[in-house]
Amino acid sequence: MEDCSLVSCIEDISSLLPEGTPSPKYQDLARQFSAVRKVYGDGNCFYRAIFFAHLEFKDQIIQSGKVLISAGFEEASFDHLQSTVLHVVDQCTAAEHEDVLLRLFNEQIISNSVVQFLRLLTSAHLQTHEDFFCNFVEAPDLKVYCRQDVEVMAMECDHVDILALSQALDVGIHIVSMEGNEQQLAHHIIPEGVDPSVHLLYQMSHYNILYPRTCLRSSSRSTSRASAACLNHESCCFSLLL
């Protein structure tokens, strides 16, 4: 991946494998996924990855203005960002117009506008579902958490933010984690039980986009449900959230 690229072209999954004999985790990753698209690690990688990987939520973006307003955001603070997001959605989908999407997403102003809008939408969803999400943040209150940790660019997202955005966009997300000392990959489906349309690799606090080997999707989902595990105390437990 070029240093200046915010999102890379698709690369063979072998580009992630270390030199020498790969560990069981890497071998398992190569068996389940054929390719990866690398995302620049600037603290915004989750938001960039999920939007690039899944563009079939135009209706949710159109309706999201009402959600932002109900959460207390002034329309003037997000109207331009929303227009930019809709412009990108109108021009392309990842499957049919990859070259256009790749070009747009590597234009920093456009790419950052998309990220900022998704951050505001995540914040709005958290605040409009406060009774549920307030139990999973450690800040003095949910509004403070959103202002300090969600809406600010370059702040790494927490697991509660991922759940909120997946609900706001009605997108199923499959997160494959390389973290921990276990010999096997950890799989998380958000929300639990759905057929995910976005597959992300989580490694060293960073997200990249994964492309599964079609024949293994069903077995991957079964493994994901069977191996669902609680997250650490700092974030919360996926099974509790869902």
NUBA-223833 format. One record per residue: residue number from 1; chain; x, z negated, y negated of N, C-alpha, C in turn. Coordinates in Angstrom, 2 decimals, decimal comma. Atoms other than C-alpha are relative to their C-alpha. Example, Ala and Ser with C-alpha at 12.3 -4.5 7.8 and 13.67 -1.06 7.14 Angstrom:
% residues 2
   num   chaine    n.east      n.up   n.north   ca.east     ca.up   ca.north    c.east      c.up   c.north
     1        A      0,89      0,00      1,19     12,30     -7,80       4,50      0,90      0,00     -1,20
     2        A     -0,82      0,06      1,19     13,67     -7,14       1,06     -0,77     -0,73     -1,09
This chain:
% residues 242
   num   chaine    n.east      n.up   n.north   ca.east     ca.up   ca.north    c.east      c.up   c.north
     1        A      0,84      0,00      1,20      0,00      0,00       0,00      0,87      0,00     -1,24
     2        A     -0,78     -0,07      1,21      1,39      1,00      -3,37     -0,29     -1,22     -0,87
     3        A      0,14      1,20      0,80      2,01     -1,91      -5,75     -1,08      0,13     -1,05
     4        A      0,95     -0,19      1,09     -0,24     -0,38      -8,42     -1,43      0,20      0,50
     5        A      1,33     -0,27     -0,54     -3,20      0,23      -6,09     -0,80     -1,29      0,13
     6        A      0,90      1,13     -0,19     -6,13     -2,16      -6,29     -0,65      0,07      1,38
     7        A      0,53     -0,24     -1,34     -7,56     -0,63      -3,09      0,78      1,16      0,60
     8        A     -0,83     -1,04     -0,61     -5,48      1,44      -0,66     -0,84      1,02      0,75
     9        A      0,62     -0,92     -0,95     -6,30      4,47       1,43     -0,07     -0,70      1,36
    10        A      0,09      0,58     -1,35     -7,25      3,74       5,04      1,34      0,14      0,71
    11        A     -1,24      0,01     -0,76     -4,22      2,79       7,13     -0,29     -0,40      1,44
    12        A      0,14      0,39     -1,39     -3,82      2,47      10,88      0,20     -1,51      0,12
    13        A     -0,07      1,44     -0,17     -4,27     -1,08      12,10      1,42     -0,47      0,31
    14        A     -1,39      0,35     -0,33     -0,64     -1,00      13,27      0,81     -0,39     -1,23
    15        A     -0,73      0,34      1,23      0,43     -1,34       9,62     -0,02     -1,50     -0,26
    16        A      0,06      1,46      0,15     -0,56     -5,02       9,87      0,86     -0,73      1,01
    17        A     -0,71      0,66     -1,08      1,45     -5,71      13,01      1,45     -0,28     -0,39
    18        A     -1,40      0,32      0,30      4,79     -7,50      12,61      0,94      0,73      0,95
    19        A     -0,99     -0,63     -0,87      7,98     -6,06      14,06      0,19     -0,84      1,25
    20        A     -0,18      0,70     -1,26      8,76     -6,95      17,63     -1,30     -0,11      0,77
    21        A      1,20      0,19     -0,82      6,20     -8,21      20,11     -1,05     -0,76     -0,80
    22        A      1,02      0,68      0,79      2,98     -9,04      18,27     -0,61     -1,18      0,76
    23        A      0,64      1,17     -0,60      1,27    -12,37      18,90     -1,34      0,39      0,60
    24        A      1,32     -0,30     -0,58     -1,97    -12,54      20,93     -1,06      0,29     -1,07
    25        A      0,98     -0,26      1,06     -3,91    -12,66      17,65      0,09      1,44     -0,49
    26        A     -0,18     -1,37      0,47     -2,43     -9,38      16,45     -0,42      1,01      1,07
    27        A      0,41     -0,90     -1,08     -2,95     -7,79      19,86     -1,52      0,08      0,08
    28        A      1,46      0,04     -0,01     -6,60     -8,89      19,79     -0,57      0,78     -1,18
    29        A      0,45     -0,73      1,19     -6,98     -7,52      16,26      0,08      1,50      0,22
    30        A     -0,18     -1,43     -0,25     -5,61     -4,13      17,33     -0,97      0,53      1,04
    31        A      0,98     -0,44     -1,00     -7,99     -4,02      20,29     -1,39      0,17     -0,61
    32        A      1,35      0,00      0,56    -11,06     -4,66      18,15     -0,16      0,91     -1,21
    33        A      0,08     -0,77      1,24    -10,21     -2,73      14,98      1,03      1,12      0,00
    34        A     -0,88     -1,18     -0,03     -8,70      0,70      14,46      0,74      0,21     -1,31
    35        A     -0,59     -0,30      1,30     -7,91      0,70      10,74     -0,24     -1,13     -0,98
    36        A      0,12      1,01      1,05     -7,51     -1,40       7,61      0,13      0,69     -1,35
    37        A     -0,18     -0,44      1,38     -7,90     -0,80       3,91      0,45     -1,23     -0,79
    38        A     -0,58      1,17      0,65     -5,67     -3,14       1,93     -0,47     -0,12     -1,45
    39        A      0,51      0,31      1,33     -6,88     -4,80      -1,25      1,03     -0,85     -0,73
    40        A     -1,02      0,70      0,80     -4,63     -6,04      -4,05     -0,30     -1,49     -0,08
    41        A      0,18      1,45      0,01     -4,10     -9,80      -3,97      0,13     -0,60     -1,38
    42        A     -0,02      0,55      1,36     -5,05    -10,90      -7,47     -1,04     -1,09     -0,19
    43        A      1,04      1,01      0,10     -7,62    -13,59      -6,67     -1,40      0,58      0,00
    44        A      1,30     -0,67      0,02    -10,43    -11,02      -6,82     -0,24      0,83      1,26
    45        A      0,01     -0,92     -1,15     -9,82     -9,44      -3,40     -1,31     -0,03      0,77
    46        A      1,27      0,03     -0,75    -13,04    -10,66      -1,75     -1,05      0,85     -0,68
    47        A      1,04     -0,74      0,72    -15,29     -9,23      -4,45      0,29      1,50      0,02
    48        A     -0,35     -1,41     -0,04    -13,39     -5,96      -4,56     -0,26      0,59      1,39
    49        A      0,14     -0,49     -1,37    -13,43     -5,65      -0,78     -1,46      0,18      0,40
    50        A      1,39     -0,09     -0,44    -17,13     -6,36      -0,26     -0,72      1,14     -0,70
    51        A      0,68     -1,09      0,71    -18,24     -3,89      -2,94      0,47      1,35      0,52
    52        A     -0,53     -1,28     -0,49    -15,94     -1,13      -1,72     -0,55      0,30      1,38
    53        A      0,38     -0,21     -1,39    -16,95     -1,63       1,90     -1,49      0,24      0,18
    54        A      1,45     -0,11     -0,19    -20,69     -1,69       1,30     -0,69      0,34     -1,32
    55        A      0,64     -0,44      1,24    -22,57      0,28      -1,36     -1,48      0,31      0,18
    56        A      1,40     -0,32     -0,27    -26,08      0,34       0,09     -0,93     -1,08     -0,56
    57        A      0,83      1,07      0,54    -27,52     -2,33      -2,19     -0,40      0,27     -1,46
    58        A      0,35     -0,34      1,38    -28,54     -0,46      -5,36     -1,24     -0,76     -0,46
    59        A      1,23      0,69      0,39    -32,02     -2,02      -5,35      0,28     -1,45     -0,38
    60        A     -0,33      1,39      0,31    -30,51     -5,51      -5,28      0,73     -0,09     -1,33
    61        A     -0,71      0,00      1,27    -28,22     -4,62      -8,20     -0,98      0,17     -1,15
    62        A      1,00     -0,22      1,05    -31,18     -3,33     -10,24     -0,78     -1,28     -0,26
    63        A      0,80      1,22      0,15    -33,16     -6,51      -9,58      0,84     -1,21     -0,42
    64        A     -0,85      1,16      0,26    -30,15     -8,78     -10,14     -0,03     -0,44     -1,45
    65        A      0,11      0,40      1,41    -30,65     -8,71     -13,91     -0,98     -1,14     -0,18
    66        A      0,99      1,07      0,08    -33,73    -10,88     -13,45      0,57     -1,32      0,51
    67        A     -0,62      1,21     -0,55    -31,72    -13,32     -11,34      0,95     -0,61     -1,01
    68        A     -0,95      0,49      0,99    -29,02    -13,59     -14,00     -0,72     -0,66     -1,17
    69        A      0,76      0,56      1,11    -31,57    -14,18     -16,75     -0,62     -1,34      0,39
    70        A      0,61      1,25     -0,45    -33,35    -16,85     -14,70      1,01     -1,12      0,14
    71        A     -1,06      1,00     -0,10    -30,00    -18,61     -14,28      0,56     -0,39     -1,36
    72        A     -0,42      0,38      1,35    -29,54    -18,75     -18,06      0,97      0,93     -0,67
    73        A     -0,92     -0,95      0,62    -27,29    -15,75     -18,72     -0,75      0,86     -1,01
    74        A      0,55     -0,91      0,99    -27,97    -13,74     -21,87      0,18      1,43      0,50
    75        A     -0,07     -1,37     -0,49    -28,73    -10,10     -21,08      1,20      0,75     -0,58
    76        A     -1,13     -0,67      0,65    -26,06     -8,99     -23,56      1,32     -0,31      0,69
    77        A     -1,26      0,39     -0,64    -23,42    -10,80     -21,49      0,26      0,75      1,30
    78        A     -0,20     -0,69     -1,27    -23,98     -8,71     -18,36     -0,53      1,43      0,02
    79        A      0,63     -1,32     -0,02    -25,84     -5,53     -19,36      1,01      1,12      0,23
    80        A     -1,02     -1,05     -0,16    -22,67     -3,41     -19,69      0,61     -0,04      1,39
    81        A     -0,57      0,13     -1,34    -21,25     -4,79     -16,44     -0,95      0,57      1,05
    82        A      0,99     -0,52     -0,94    -24,47     -4,00     -14,59     -0,07      1,52     -0,05
    83        A      0,03     -1,46      0,15    -24,49     -0,47     -15,98      1,20      0,65      0,68
    84        A     -1,21     -0,52     -0,65    -20,91      0,06     -14,78     -0,15     -0,02      1,52
    85        A      0,19      0,11     -1,45    -21,78     -1,15     -11,28     -0,96      1,08      0,49
    86        A      0,98     -1,02     -0,40    -24,82      1,13     -11,08      0,58      1,40     -0,11
    87        A     -0,67     -1,30      0,15    -22,70      4,04     -12,33      0,86      0,30      1,23
    88        A     -0,84     -0,18     -1,18    -20,26      3,53      -9,45     -0,86      0,27      1,22
    89        A      0,89     -0,19     -1,15    -23,09      3,22      -6,92     -0,62      1,39     -0,01
    90        A      0,63     -1,32      0,12    -24,75      6,38      -8,24      0,95      1,12      0,40
    91        A     -0,95     -1,08     -0,21    -21,58      8,43      -7,94      0,44      0,16      1,45
    92        A     -0,60     -0,12     -1,32    -20,58      7,64      -4,43     -0,44     -1,08      0,96
    93        A      0,05      1,00     -1,05    -20,86      5,83      -1,16      1,33      0,09      0,73
    94        A     -1,32      0,03     -0,65    -17,81      4,79       0,83      0,13      1,06      1,08
    95        A     -0,08     -0,95     -1,11    -18,70      7,12       3,70      0,06      1,44     -0,47
    96        A      0,16     -1,39      0,38    -19,57     10,29       1,80      0,95      0,44     -1,12
    97        A     -0,81     -0,37      1,15    -17,41     10,18      -1,31      1,17     -0,97     -0,16
    98        A     -1,09      0,96      0,00    -14,40      8,09      -0,40      1,01      0,27     -1,11
    99        A     -1,00     -0,33      1,00    -12,09      9,97      -2,76     -0,45     -0,44     -1,39
   100        A      0,53      0,42      1,30    -14,37      9,31      -5,76      0,02     -1,51     -0,12
   101        A      0,02      1,46      0,01    -14,83      5,66      -4,86      1,40     -0,57     -0,14
   102        A     -1,37      0,48      0,07    -11,10      5,19      -4,35      0,57      0,18     -1,41
   103        A     -0,48     -0,24      1,37    -10,35      6,75      -7,74     -0,62     -0,99     -0,98
   104        A      0,67      0,92      0,91    -12,96      4,65      -9,54      0,49     -1,44      0,18
   105        A     -0,37      1,38     -0,26    -11,89      1,45      -7,85      1,45     -0,30     -0,34
   106        A     -1,37      0,22      0,45     -8,27      1,95      -8,86      0,15      0,19     -1,50
   107        A      0,02      0,07      1,46     -9,25      2,30     -12,52     -0,32     -1,44     -0,36
   108        A      0,09      1,45      0,11     -8,69     -1,29     -13,56     -1,22     -0,46     -0,80
   109        A      1,14      0,43      0,81    -11,39     -1,49     -16,25     -1,29      0,06      0,81
   110        A      1,21     -0,14     -0,81    -14,09     -0,18     -13,92      0,01     -1,01      1,15
   111        A     -0,10      0,89     -1,14    -12,87     -2,17     -10,93     -0,23     -1,45     -0,40
   112        A      0,16      1,38      0,46    -12,66     -5,41     -12,91     -1,41     -0,26     -0,50
   113        A      1,39      0,17      0,43    -16,12     -4,83     -14,40     -0,90     -0,26      1,20
   114        A      0,76      0,22     -1,23    -17,53     -4,59     -10,88      0,21     -1,43      0,50
   115        A     -0,31      1,35     -0,46    -15,75     -7,80      -9,89     -0,67     -1,04     -0,89
   116        A      0,60      0,98      0,92    -16,94     -9,65     -13,01     -1,50     -0,09      0,20
   117        A      1,45      0,02     -0,22    -20,54     -8,61     -12,39     -0,34     -0,73      1,29
   118        A      0,27      0,68     -1,27    -20,40     -9,76      -8,76      0,23     -1,50     -0,12
   119        A     -0,23      1,43      0,24    -18,98    -13,09      -9,93     -1,21     -0,61     -0,72
   120        A      1,17      0,51      0,72    -21,88    -13,52     -12,38     -1,21     -0,07      0,93
   121        A      1,12     -0,01     -0,93    -24,37    -12,57      -9,67      0,12     -1,15      1,01
   122        A     -0,23      1,13     -0,91    -22,80    -15,10      -7,28     -0,35     -1,31     -0,68
   123        A      0,31      1,20      0,77    -23,00    -17,78      -9,98     -1,50     -0,17     -0,19
   124        A      1,45      0,07      0,22    -26,62    -16,93     -10,73     -0,74     -0,40      1,27
   125        A      0,66      0,34     -1,27    -27,60    -17,11      -7,05      0,22     -1,46      0,35
   126        A     -0,27      1,41     -0,25    -25,90    -20,47      -6,67     -0,89     -0,89     -0,85
   127        A      0,75      0,85      0,92    -27,65    -21,88      -9,74     -1,50      0,08      0,21
   128        A      1,44     -0,13     -0,24    -31,09    -20,53      -8,86     -0,39     -0,52      1,39
   129        A      0,26      0,65     -1,29    -30,76    -22,10      -5,39      0,77     -1,32      0,04
   130        A     -0,80      1,21      0,19    -29,27    -25,35      -6,65     -0,31     -1,07      1,05
   131        A      0,37      1,06     -0,95    -31,20    -27,63      -4,29      0,76      0,15      1,32
   132        A     -0,73     -0,24     -1,25    -29,44    -26,01      -1,34      1,50     -0,10     -0,19
   133        A     -1,45     -0,14      0,12    -25,95    -25,28      -2,66      0,70     -1,21     -0,63
   134        A     -0,65      1,12      0,67    -25,35    -28,49      -4,66      0,70     -0,94      0,98
   135        A     -0,60      0,89     -1,01    -24,45    -30,28      -1,42      1,36      0,49      0,49
   136        A     -1,21     -0,59     -0,57    -21,46    -28,02      -0,79      1,11      0,24     -1,02
   137        A     -1,05     -0,13      1,01    -19,43    -28,24      -4,00      0,46     -1,39     -0,40
   138        A     -0,58      1,28      0,33    -17,12    -31,02      -5,13      0,10     -0,23     -1,51
   139        A     -0,03      0,15      1,45    -17,37    -30,42      -8,89     -1,08     -1,00     -0,43
   140        A      1,02      0,94      0,49    -19,40    -32,85     -11,06     -1,43      0,50      0,20
   141        A      1,30     -0,60     -0,30    -22,36    -30,48     -10,76      0,20      1,48      0,24
   142        A     -0,11     -1,40     -0,40    -23,11    -26,94      -9,66      0,32      0,91     -1,18
   143        A     -0,25     -0,84      1,17    -23,11    -25,49     -13,17      1,48     -0,04     -0,39
   144        A     -1,43      0,12      0,31    -19,60    -26,83     -13,82      0,82      0,79      1,02
   145        A     -0,71     -0,75     -1,04    -18,43    -25,41     -10,49     -0,07      1,50     -0,27
   146        A      0,16     -1,44      0,25    -19,84    -21,98     -11,37      0,84      0,44     -1,19
   147        A     -0,75     -0,37      1,20    -18,27    -21,95     -14,83      1,51      0,01      0,25
   148        A     -1,44      0,17     -0,18    -14,84    -23,08     -13,62      0,57      0,77      1,19
   149        A     -0,55     -0,53     -1,25    -14,50    -21,61     -10,13     -0,58      1,34      0,44
   150        A      0,64     -1,23     -0,46    -16,90    -18,69      -9,71      0,10      1,11     -1,04
   151        A      0,09     -1,04      1,02    -17,24    -16,84     -13,01      1,35      0,44     -0,55
   152        A     -1,33     -0,29      0,56    -13,54    -16,93     -13,95      0,72      1,02      0,87
   153        A     -0,75     -1,02     -0,73    -11,58    -13,82     -12,96      1,27     -0,59      0,61
   154        A     -1,23      0,37     -0,71     -8,69    -14,25     -10,50     -0,10     -1,34      0,72
   155        A      0,20      1,22     -0,78    -10,14    -17,47      -9,05     -0,40      0,39      1,42
   156        A      0,31     -0,33     -1,39    -10,12    -17,25      -5,26     -1,37     -0,55      0,37
   157        A      1,36      0,41     -0,36    -13,60    -17,43      -3,77      0,04     -1,01      1,14
   158        A      0,16      0,97     -1,08    -14,71    -20,29      -1,56     -1,07      0,51      0,95
   159        A      0,96     -0,48     -1,00    -16,88    -19,95       1,52     -1,44     -0,11     -0,48
   160        A      1,35      0,12      0,55    -19,94    -21,16      -0,36     -0,34      1,20     -0,89
   161        A      0,21     -1,18      0,85    -19,48    -18,24      -2,79     -0,31      1,23      0,86
   162        A      0,24     -1,13     -0,91    -19,35    -15,78       0,11     -1,44     -0,01      0,50
   163        A      1,38      0,10     -0,47    -22,64    -17,08       1,48     -0,98      0,37     -1,11
   164        A      0,90     -0,29      1,12    -24,27    -16,91      -1,96     -0,07      1,49     -0,29
   165        A      0,01     -1,43      0,31    -23,21    -13,31      -2,58     -0,62      0,80      1,14
   166        A      0,62     -0,71     -1,13    -24,21    -12,21       0,92     -1,51     -0,10     -0,07
   167        A      1,45      0,16      0,16    -27,69    -13,62       0,27     -0,52      0,80     -1,18
   168        A      0,44     -0,71      1,20    -27,91    -12,12      -3,22     -0,09      1,51      0,24
   169        A     -0,04     -1,44     -0,26    -27,03     -8,63      -1,94     -0,67      0,37      1,32
   170        A      0,59     -0,23     -1,32    -28,68     -9,03       1,47      0,96      0,82      0,87
   171        A     -1,06     -0,68     -0,74    -25,41     -7,97       3,12      0,52     -0,93      1,10
   172        A     -0,60      0,76     -1,08    -24,19     -9,13       6,52      1,51      0,19      0,01
   173        A     -1,46     -0,04      0,09    -20,48     -9,99       6,51      0,62     -0,60      1,26
   174        A     -0,77      0,48     -1,15    -18,12    -10,36       9,47      1,41     -0,30     -0,49
   175        A     -1,34      0,40      0,43    -14,97    -12,33       8,59      0,83     -0,33      1,23
   176        A     -0,95      0,24     -1,09    -12,07    -12,21      11,04      1,17     -0,77     -0,58
   177        A     -1,03      0,86      0,58     -9,67    -15,05      10,36      1,23     -0,08      0,90
   178        A     -1,28      0,15     -0,70     -5,99    -15,12      11,32      0,56     -1,40     -0,18
   179        A     -0,51      1,32      0,33     -5,63    -18,69      10,08     -0,05     -0,94      1,21
   180        A      0,00      1,01     -1,05     -4,92    -21,72      12,25      1,03      0,27      1,08
   181        A     -1,02     -0,08     -1,05     -2,68    -22,36      15,23     -0,55      0,51      1,33
   182        A      0,58     -0,49     -1,24     -5,12    -21,11      17,86      0,55      1,38      0,36
   183        A     -0,52     -1,28     -0,47     -4,09    -18,12      19,96     -1,01      1,13     -0,18
   184        A      1,04     -1,01      0,15     -7,39    -16,32      19,37     -0,45      0,11     -1,45
   185        A      0,58     -0,20      1,32     -8,94    -14,84      16,25     -1,27     -0,84     -0,13
   186        A      1,26      0,69      0,28    -11,76    -16,80      14,62     -0,94      0,99     -0,67
   187        A      0,99     -0,93      0,54    -14,93    -14,81      13,89     -1,13     -0,78     -0,66
   188        A      1,12      0,62      0,70    -17,58    -15,77      11,34     -0,96      1,10     -0,45
   189        A      1,03     -0,93      0,44    -20,85    -13,89      10,78     -0,84     -0,69     -1,07
   190        A      0,75      0,57      1,11    -22,59    -14,51       7,45     -1,05      1,00     -0,46
   191        A      0,58      1,19     -0,64    -25,52    -15,07       7,65      0,08      0,13      1,52
   192        A     -0,13      0,03     -1,46    -25,41    -16,09      11,30     -1,08      0,83      0,67
   193        A      0,96     -0,73     -0,81    -27,06    -13,75      13,78     -0,33      1,40     -0,49
   194        A      0,31     -1,34      0,51    -27,19    -10,61      11,59      0,97      1,02      0,57
   195        A     -0,90     -1,10     -0,37    -25,66     -7,23      12,37      0,81      0,35     -1,25
   196        A     -0,75     -0,16      1,26    -22,85     -7,14       9,76      0,36      1,45     -0,28
   197        A     -0,40     -1,34      0,42    -22,12     -4,01       7,79      1,37     -0,01     -0,66
   198        A     -1,32      0,14      0,63    -18,91     -5,34       6,20      0,88     -0,86      0,90
   199        A     -0,95      0,72     -0,84    -15,86     -6,45       8,20      1,26     -0,27     -0,83
   200        A     -1,14      0,38      0,83    -13,11     -8,38       6,39      1,00     -0,82      0,81
   201        A     -1,06      0,79     -0,60     -9,77     -9,75       7,54      0,43     -1,07     -1,00
   202        A     -0,45      1,11      0,85     -8,88    -13,18       6,14      1,33     -0,51      0,53
   203        A     -1,34      0,40     -0,42     -5,19    -13,99       6,25      0,79     -0,46     -1,22
   204        A     -0,80      0,57      1,09     -3,07    -16,23       4,01     -0,78      0,05     -1,32
   205        A      0,87      0,09      1,18     -5,96    -16,74       1,55     -0,27      1,36     -0,63
   206        A      0,18     -1,36      0,52     -6,40    -12,97       1,21     -0,93      0,79      0,90
   207        A      0,95     -0,83     -0,74     -9,06    -10,43       2,23      0,40      1,47     -0,06
   208        A     -0,10     -1,45     -0,10     -8,60     -6,85       3,44     -1,22      0,52      0,77
   209        A      1,16     -0,61     -0,66    -11,24     -4,42       4,76      0,41      0,51      1,38
   210        A     -0,26     -0,44     -1,37    -11,36     -3,80       8,52     -1,02      1,05      0,43
   211        A      0,88     -1,03     -0,57    -12,81     -0,83      10,43      0,01     -0,16      1,51
   212        A      0,03      0,30     -1,44    -13,97     -1,73      13,97      0,02      1,25      0,86
   213        A      0,11     -1,05     -1,01    -13,56      0,39      17,05     -1,44     -0,04      0,49
   214        A      1,45     -0,04     -0,22    -17,17      1,49      17,60     -0,42     -0,58      1,33
   215        A      0,41      0,42     -1,34    -17,26      0,80      21,31      0,10     -1,50      0,17
   216        A     -0,19      1,44     -0,16    -16,28     -2,82      20,73     -0,87     -0,81     -0,94
   217        A      0,78      0,75      0,97    -18,79     -3,74      18,02     -0,91     -1,04      0,65
   218        A      0,94      0,92     -0,64    -21,31     -5,30      20,40      0,72     -1,21      0,56
   219        A     -0,73      1,12     -0,57    -18,74     -7,38      22,23      0,60     -0,87     -1,08
   220        A     -0,55      0,77      1,12    -17,21     -8,41      18,91     -1,04     -0,95     -0,55
   221        A      1,05      0,86      0,55    -20,56     -9,74      17,69     -0,28     -1,16      0,95
   222        A      0,24      1,07     -0,96    -21,05    -11,70      20,91      1,09     -1,05     -0,10
   223        A     -1,12      0,92      0,14    -17,59    -13,21      20,56     -0,14     -0,80     -1,27
   224        A      0,13      0,67      1,28    -18,32    -14,03      16,92     -0,97     -1,16      0,09
   225        A      0,99      1,06     -0,08    -21,43    -16,02      17,72      0,50     -1,14      0,88
   226        A     -0,46      1,03     -0,94    -19,77    -17,82      20,60      1,11     -0,85     -0,60
   227        A     -1,16      0,72      0,51    -16,70    -18,81      18,59     -0,20     -0,50     -1,42
   228        A      0,26      0,50      1,36    -18,41    -19,85      15,32      0,52     -1,42     -0,10
   229        A     -0,61      1,32      0,13    -16,53    -22,88      14,02     -0,19     -0,53     -1,40
   230        A      0,15      0,62      1,31    -16,77    -25,33      11,18      1,21      0,30     -0,86
   231        A     -1,07     -0,22      0,95    -14,74    -24,69       8,05      0,59     -1,33     -0,41
   232        A     -0,63      1,25      0,39    -12,42    -27,23       6,51     -0,82     -0,72     -1,06
   233        A      0,78      0,85      0,91    -13,66    -30,04       4,26     -0,05      0,56     -1,41
   234        A     -0,05     -0,50      1,36    -12,64    -28,28       1,08     -1,07      1,05     -0,27
   235        A      0,99     -1,05      0,24    -15,12    -25,48       1,59     -1,37     -0,41      0,48
   236        A      1,24      0,44     -0,63    -17,92    -26,55       3,99     -0,06      0,62      1,38
   237        A      0,12     -0,50     -1,36    -19,18    -25,62       7,42     -0,97      1,17      0,03
   238        A      0,89     -1,17     -0,06    -20,59    -22,14       8,04     -1,29     -0,35      0,73
   239        A      1,20      0,30     -0,77    -22,96    -23,51      10,65     -0,95     -0,90     -0,77
   240        A      0,86      0,84      0,82    -24,26    -26,15       8,22     -0,65      0,82     -1,09
   241        A      0,54     -0,83      1,07    -24,69    -23,62       5,43     -1,11      0,89      0,51
   242        A      0,93     -0,98     -0,51    -26,59    -21,23       7,64     -1,08     -0,64      0,85
